[in-house]
Amino acid sequence: MKSITTKKDYIQSLKELHHAVYYNGKRVEDVTEHPALRPHINAAALTYELALCPEHEALMTAVSHLSGKKINRFTHIHQTVDDLIKKIQMLRLIAHETGSCFQRCVGFDALNAVYMTAYDIDQKYKTDYFEKFRKYLLHVQESNVMVVGGMTDPKGDRSLSPSKQADPDLFTRVVQRQSDGIVIRGAKAHMTGGINSHEILLMPTQAMKEDEKDYALSCAVPLNAPGVILIFGRQTNEERKCEEGFDAGNTQFGLVGGEALIVFEDVFVPWENVFLCGEHEMAGLLVERFATLHRQNYGGCKGGVSDIMVGASALAAEYQGTAGASHIKDKLAEMMHLAETLYSGSVACSAMGYKTPSGAYYPDPLLANTTKHNVTRHIYEIARLAHDISGGIVATMPFHGDLKNSEVGRYVKKYLAGAQGVPAESRMKILRLIENMSGGTALVESMHGAGSPQAQKVMYGRLGNLEQKKRWAKRLAQID
Ligand code: SF4
């Protein structure tokens, strides 16, 4: 594939992909022309566009440790703590431009997680996954394709392990081993950026046992491979993306990551694209590393998105004449405190990162989990404060169509006027932005993206060193 450099290249590459995308029961021939898909494409395109801006080069690009060439940072393997910190700065920067998820970090994290784990698998089993993965990585770096990080399986009955499910396909698995490759079947759920990526890098969804070797699987698959089907996920206010006007809130970039269900119906994968196949003891390590690398991010992107919410809430207050009230100033200060707390967590886990045996750097896992856990709470609180500042009008405004209507438009302008000199349209636009950024799918993404809160609590049990904490307490209490 020709290297993708500009937004134009990226869009052209998606037009030529001819992957099987479904939206609301209909096959989409060209995802770049679909009004509900285009905002997500615009957000991901910024990961290409900003890399071409000289002022953002240090954050958006890196030097490949494989080729020595300048590459897009989203294809880089972290070589230092500074790389880990730059990742977070980059995510906040892009979030300021999009106000939404720009999707490409999931594949970035999958590349890093598989890289460091393939090395460890080879050390243990004398396999050749690492060398194969380095070749795959070089292809990703040189072509600059967008990769989906594919971890979450549908999982069916959560009380049952993969091999005990009534339908064995509820966890993605190998159904056939051949001399030239494997055949896989199953699905990956909530795949961020799925419909506008080129390839998917699959990983297991959880630790696997001896009898679950077929589920201990990592491999790369082009999204236009025969048997791959993508079904776009419906979001809150989905239809608004297809309407004229500003009711969608963020009309340019959407509000979440454009998640999709990706089905693998007996898909062939050549051996050179297989990086874990049956070494079940290593599945858990790969899952933990990917989860840590993605949880590391959340104070970067959600910190940036929160900055937009703070700005929008401050504008709503100004437009409504409440900006001078002390309780509004207090709420805005609290929102900023929460946003910076999220960001500090991401910076901290990056600063405390360390080198893995593969040479790739890895953030501190306990702090990365804490960061994501804070996101599951603070984003809801930031949204609550934004609603508080905005007033009930954020949920009861007329349509954009009413504002433009020749009969009732004058009433909308008259009765939605706020502070003197502020057009009703400006007030409505900022309130729509707040409404859509602070409700429904946008909040759920903060709760469950990169793993649900319980997944983070499990990590405290494993990494929190409770026994040491008890020893410190006993010593001070002078208990033998
Ligand atoms: Fe990247 Fe954040 Fe979206 Fe995850 S939620 S893909 S970290 S922008």
Residues whose N, C-alpha, C, O or C-beta is under 5 A from the ligand:
A	BS01	SF4	S100 C101 F102 Q103 R104 C105 V106 T192 G257 H294 N297 C301 G449
